[in-house]
Amino acid sequence: NRMYQTHNNQYVTVYANIGGVEYSKEILIEPVIFDDMDHPLSVYFAVSSMNSYKKYSERYQSSNELFSDGFKNTFNMLYYAFGSPNSDGTIDINDTYMSEVLKLKNYGVRILFVIDGANSGSLKNLVQVCNDATLRKTFVNNIYNLIVKYNLDGVDIDWEFPGLSGVNGYTTEIDIANMNALVKELREKFSVEQDEPGTEYLITAAT
């Protein structure tokens, strides 16, 4: 279904017992393809705001559901914030609401997680990790591993902003080059891992 089968082929072995004889056959299940998005409508889902939302939203308090039917049938993409980069290329993510968010995939909503480059500590880690080829490769692999772990559709790079991290020596030009390298290496990784004819993993950024 759309929730679990959009980017990669799946191989399933089917068994049957006929007259005491067991038979088996491996079959290929090809990915479900998401519809093209000419003008996607997207929303930012900030985990840090959920306590306030649940406390003050009359709709939530009456239905106990994070997303209305109107939401499910209107939006195309949801950005799950944040995944916070560490200095060693690992990523911390609060997945408290992930299972509920992923249910939106049954309505054709694509789910991406956001790399935190807005908060100062995460931004400093991001600029330094991306300036080291080895750490950047580790970072790319960890991004992909999170996408696979949660069955996400891609990643958003929220780098705010090249040249403004406050770390000595990291000019706008250096950060731009490193962000370009990050996006290029992510696309290469995603292209290798994504099966034909599956839906491509998305890489986005606010620019």
WOGIHU-V828813 format. One record per residue. N is the residue number from 1. RES is the residue in one small letter. SS is DSSP state (H for helix, E for strand, C for the rest). OMEGA is omega in radians with two decimals (none if undefined). BURIAL is + if it has 24 or more other ideal C-beta (glycine too) atoms within 12 Angstrom, else -. Layout:
BEGIN
n->{N;N}
res->{RES;RES}
ss->{SS;SS}
omega->{OMEGA;OMEGA}
burial->{BURIAL;BURIAL}
END
This chain:
BEGIN
n->{1;2;3;4;5;6;7;8;9;10;11;12;13;14;15;16;17;18;19;20;21;22;23;24;25;26;27;28;29;30;31;32;33;34;35;36;37;38;39;40;41;42;43;44;45;46;47;48;49;50;51;52;53;54;55;56;57;58;59;60;61;62;63;64;65;66;67;68;69;70;71;72;73;74;75;76;77;78;79;80;81;82;83;84;85;86;87;88;89;90;91;92;93;94;95;96;97;98;99;100;101;102;103;104;105;106;107;108;109;110;111;112;113;114;115;116;117;118;119;120;121;122;123;124;125;126;127;128;129;130;131;132;133;134;135;136;137;138;139;140;141;142;143;144;145;146;147;148;149;150;151;152;153;154;155;156;157;158;159;160;161;162;163;164;165;166;167;168;169;170;171;172;173;174;175;176;177;178;179;180;181;182;183;184;185;186;187;188;189;190;191;192;193;194;195;196;197;198;199;200;201;202;203;204;205;206;207}
res->{n;r;m;y;q;t;h;n;n;q;y;v;t;v;y;a;n;i;g;g;v;e;y;s;k;e;i;l;i;e;p;v;i;f;d;d;m;d;h;p;l;s;v;y;f;a;v;s;s;m;n;s;y;k;k;y;s;e;r;y;q;s;s;n;e;l;f;s;d;g;f;k;n;t;f;n;m;l;y;y;a;f;g;s;p;n;s;d;g;t;i;d;i;n;d;t;y;m;s;e;v;l;k;l;k;n;y;g;v;r;i;l;f;v;i;d;g;a;n;s;g;s;l;k;n;l;v;q;v;c;n;d;a;t;l;r;k;t;f;v;n;n;i;y;n;l;i;v;k;y;n;l;d;g;v;d;i;d;w;e;f;p;g;l;s;g;v;n;g;y;t;t;e;i;d;i;a;n;m;n;a;l;v;k;e;l;r;e;k;f;s;v;e;q;d;e;p;g;t;e;y;l;i;t;a;a;t}
ss->{C;C;C;C;C;C;C;C;C;E;E;E;E;E;E;E;E;E;C;C;E;E;E;E;E;E;E;E;E;C;C;C;C;C;C;C;C;C;C;C;C;E;E;E;E;E;H;H;H;H;H;H;H;H;H;H;C;H;H;H;H;H;H;C;C;C;C;C;H;H;H;H;C;C;C;C;E;E;E;E;E;E;E;E;E;C;C;C;C;C;E;E;E;C;C;C;C;H;H;H;H;H;H;H;H;H;H;C;C;E;E;E;E;E;E;E;E;C;C;H;H;H;H;H;H;H;H;H;H;C;C;C;H;H;H;H;H;H;H;H;H;H;H;H;H;H;H;H;H;H;C;C;C;E;E;E;E;E;E;C;C;C;C;C;C;C;C;C;C;C;C;H;H;H;H;H;H;H;H;H;H;H;H;H;H;H;H;H;H;H;H;H;H;C;C;C;C;C;C;C;C;E;E;E;C;C;C}
omega->{-3.06;-3.04;-2.98;-2.95;-3.05;-3.02;-3.03;3.02;3.09;3.12;-3.09;3.08;-3.14;-3.11;3.05;3.09;-3.09;3.11;3.13;3.13;-3.13;3.11;3.07;3.11;3.07;3.12;3.13;3.01;-3.12;-3.10;2.93;-3.08;3.04;3.06;3.04;-3.14;3.11;-3.13;-3.02;3.01;-3.06;3.13;-3.13;-3.12;-3.11;-3.13;-3.09;-3.13;-2.99;3.13;3.10;-3.14;-3.11;-3.12;-2.98;-3.12;3.11;3.14;3.12;-3.10;3.13;-3.07;-3.07;3.09;-3.12;-3.00;3.12;3.07;3.10;3.10;-3.07;-3.06;-3.12;-3.00;-3.14;-3.04;3.01;3.11;-3.10;-3.04;0.14;2.78;-3.02;-3.14;3.03;-3.05;3.14;3.11;3.03;-3.07;3.04;3.12;3.07;-3.04;-3.10;-3.05;-3.03;-3.09;3.12;3.13;-3.08;3.09;3.12;3.14;3.08;3.10;3.10;3.12;3.09;-3.08;3.06;3.00;-3.00;3.00;-3.07;2.99;-3.12;3.10;-2.92;-3.12;3.12;3.13;3.12;3.09;-3.12;-3.07;-3.12;3.09;-3.08;3.10;-3.13;-3.03;-3.12;3.12;-3.14;3.10;3.08;-3.14;3.11;3.13;-3.14;3.04;-3.13;-3.13;3.09;3.10;3.13;-3.11;-3.07;-3.12;3.14;-3.07;3.11;-3.04;3.04;3.14;-3.08;-3.07;-3.08;-0.12;3.09;3.11;-3.04;-3.10;-3.08;3.10;-3.08;3.03;-3.10;-3.13;3.08;-3.11;3.14;-3.13;3.11;3.13;-3.11;3.07;3.07;3.12;3.12;-3.11;3.12;-3.10;3.03;3.14;3.12;3.13;-3.12;-3.12;3.10;-3.01;-3.09;3.14;2.94;0.07;-3.06;3.08;3.13;2.98;-3.10;2.95;-3.12;3.05;3.00;-3.07;none}
burial->{-;+;+;-;+;+;+;+;-;-;-;-;-;-;-;-;-;-;-;-;-;-;-;-;-;-;-;-;-;-;+;-;-;+;-;-;-;-;-;-;-;+;+;+;+;+;+;-;-;-;-;-;-;-;-;-;-;-;-;-;-;-;-;-;-;+;+;-;-;-;+;-;-;-;+;+;+;+;+;+;+;+;+;+;+;-;-;-;+;-;+;-;+;+;-;-;+;+;-;+;+;+;+;+;+;-;+;+;+;+;+;+;+;+;+;+;+;+;+;-;-;+;+;+;+;+;+;+;+;+;+;-;-;-;+;+;-;+;+;+;+;+;+;+;-;+;+;-;-;+;+;+;+;+;+;+;+;+;+;+;-;+;-;-;+;-;+;-;-;+;-;-;-;-;+;-;-;+;+;-;+;+;+;-;+;+;+;-;+;+;-;-;+;+;-;-;-;-;+;+;+;+;+;+;+;-;-}
END
